[in-house]
Amino acid sequence: MLNGSGLQIQTNGTVSNIRGVGYWHLWHFNPAEEDEGKNGFHLDSKEPDWSKFRDFIMGEVRYNSLMKTFPQEAEELFVATERNAKLRYEGYKKLSEM
């Protein structure tokens, strides 16, 4: 699919990345709830299946190419990427539980 400026947009896998694997977090904020003294932040996504994280990122050309070119450095970066993704999810989860 091309957008208006001629750049290609990758849409295959977007729904599965959100629903199946869960690495794109869905959330919404309702300021009216905050005005009522409630938590207006809602995390709509389920917790990601972290056992599939590596498979997910290896489906991305940028990560796959990195592994082929710099395997040792890639491994370190993949571990850091997963750790950061987990921290980000936990942060969203804490916000939703406030």
Secondary structure, DSSP 4 states (H G I P E B T S, - for coil): -B-TTS-B---TTHHHIIIII--S--EEE-HHHHHTTS--EEE-SPPP-GGGHHHHHHTSHHHHHHHHH-HHHHHHHHHHHHHHHHHHHHHHHHHHT-
